[in-house]
Amino acid sequence: MKSGIIGLLVSLLLLGAAHADAAESTKIGAVDIQKVLFNSDAGKAAKEQLAAKIAKHESEKNTREDELKKLKTDLEKQNILLNESARNAKEKDYQQKLKEYQRFIKDVNDELQAKDEELKNKIIEEAFRTTQEYGKKNGFSLILAKSEMLMYFDENVDLTDEIVKQMNGKKDKK
């Protein structure tokens, strides 16, 4: 009986030692996706592309706002002078332009949001592929995406800067 217990203890110790060796050879890393989006060349280009679209739409938005203000001012000034049918026609015209403006704003916001998602997804996919290649090449067992769910990780396992560098290097080779 004692020899069985001793054998079991020896087996557990050997198993523990083998497990410790495996743990020492396990390489774990983490990548901060938000940092990749902000610091990579692709992320910076996406931000510039969105800013250009915003600027383009901003001028049209301002033009439409000015037109609405002018219509409203004209309507208020002429309200007393116009007969009921002319006043109703001007009011209807103003309401129609207001609806068009509101639809324009919604459409632009939807378009910008969709473009932002599209660009982000492309960058995240590239970061994913780059991280997989980097992990395989450098013998990593596990590379996690830093997120709100990742409660702690040692900054020494942060591979974000290296992944950004790899992504930027791929772009330069193309």
Residue pairs with C-beta under 8 A, 6 or more apart in sequence:
26 141
26 142
27 138
27 139
27 140
27 141
27 142
28 140
28 141
28 142
28 143
28 144
28 157
29 135
29 140
29 142
29 143
29 144
29 157
29 158
29 159
30 143
30 144
30 145
30 146
30 150
30 153
30 157
30 158
30 159
30 160
31 127
31 131
31 143
31 144
31 145
31 146
31 158
31 159
31 160
31 163
32 146
32 158
32 160
33 124
33 127
33 145
33 146
33 147
34 146
35 160
35 164
36 43
36 123
36 124
36 127
36 160
36 163
36 164
36 167
37 43
37 46
37 120
37 123
37 124
38 44
38 47
39 160
39 161
39 164
40 123
40 127
40 164
40 167
40 168
41 167
41 168
41 171
42 122
42 123
42 126
42 167
42 171
43 123
46 116
46 119
46 120
46 122
46 123
49 115
49 119
50 112
50 115
50 116
50 119
53 111
53 112
53 115
54 112
57 108
57 112
60 104
61 104
61 105
61 108
64 97
64 100
64 101
64 104
65 101
67 97
68 94
68 97
68 98
68 101
71 90
71 93
71 94
71 97
72 94
74 90
75 87
75 90
75 91
75 94
78 87
78 90
79 87
82 90
126 167
126 170
127 163
127 167
130 163
130 166
130 167
130 170
131 143
131 159
131 163
133 166
134 140
134 143
134 159
134 162
134 163
134 166
135 143
143 159
144 150
144 153
146 153
146 158
146 160
